[in-house]
Amino acid sequence: MNTRFSAILLKFCPLKYYCRIVHQCRIKTTIKNPVIRLLFVSLAFLIINIWIYLVWHYLSRLKRSSRQVFSHLFTLKQMLEFLRQAVDRNYDIACEVCLPSG
């Protein structure tokens, strides 16, 4: 990763804030398999990084040698809702589960 971009990213999204927003898109599960849990955490970090990229490149502008970021126009919760709707459209949702009798 470019060191200049890393410095800008740390100014935009400090580590404490980054860890706080990870909990918004973390998959809540009871699976004990550490590989699957690592996959879910990696997916959460990937989604957050994509959101930061979109906000930084499309919802910000340079203003007197500093960048003005309009992250309130496209929040992480909105992006997560868009992703959930896309998954719902492409895959059937199980509204009920039938248990075998007996």
Secondary structure, 3 states (H helix, E strand, C coil): CCHHHHHHHHHHCCHHHHHHHHCCCCCCCCCCCHHHHHHHHHHHHHHHHHHHHHHHHHCEEEECCEEEECHHHCCHHHHHHHHHHHHHHHCCCCCCCCCCCC
